[in-house]
């Protein structure tokens, strides 16, 4: 299997050729075909044992030492892969793709194509589209402040971070939807209700810890592809993302009100806005848009950053030995620097639930874990085998 994965990865990198290159600086890629960083690891324990201990301190006893990906990124690697094989035939595949060239949908397209080529079942692997510069023309003078690192630097903070998984099953989501239905939003989505509940509970931990009435900037990363007119193809590579931001006052704690706030701000990122970003000077308009949101980030305002990976179809990816038991994202909780109060929402295996990967400062996470309203709907660190 490992040899097959290597061979198909080489074929995939031929299609996604920039991923086999190296980042020369923050602005360009040298497509030199040097390849991806590939690591193999073996664990003489069954995969089921690892899944039952997800997010437990004992997991580190089962896994081999992690590859020093932070060191290799200095060498300009864009794609890094770790394949871990377990006793009894279990296998885990980890992929790290630089955000310089690939957002969540683009990364999903890469992994889907890799899986299709691994299966070798005669079907044609989806080909990527690298025409992003035709949709959003490059600025003659590309401002340094337009790099991803610069745009999101205001959301990075030093601290002691802790990560937890919170599972919301179908029945919990149905109950939250019933609780948040309003005349303004008669049909709340699962992403909206989970985002609203987590925002409310995290806001409560901020208030309890500081005892200061602060407003909160609740943001959601929005995929522009399907909102553009005409739509941008799903297999387009790049970062077709924009940030929606809702400023919520300390007194606004009702779930239906939070859902209304989120939907209103997300829907502002519409076809008209995207068209304005595509023309001459569009990049500078995007920078100004991000700067305007950044003005709300100060000591008197808390920040919560959401990113939804729901409906990406990750559980449909099959390398040839069956669909995955569990798909998740990694969050770095050992670093002293991290994206502030970050929540990544993903599908559960059944597709009707939501798995939230929450990264908070340790002092806030300890309080969130005890929030009774959250625990009434969410389950902390449930084994993926029970999803």
Protein Blocks (a to p, Z undefined) as FASTA:
>chain_A
ZZmmmmmmmmmmmmmmmlmmccfblmbccdehnopaddddddfbdfklmmmmgoiaklmm
mpccdddfklmmmnopabdcdddddehhiacddddddfklocfklmmmmmmmmmmmmnon
opacddddfklmmmmccdfbacfklpmklmmmmmgccdddddddddddfklmmmmmmmmg
cfklmcccfklmmmmmmmmmmmmmmmmmnopacdddddddddfklmpccdddfklgcjdd
ddddddddfklmbfklmmmmmmmmmmmmcfklmmmmmmghklmmmmmmmmmmmmmpcfkb
ccdddddfehnlmmmpcghiapafbdcddddfkbmbdcehiadddddfkopaccdddddd
fklmmmmmmmmklmmmmcghiafklZZ
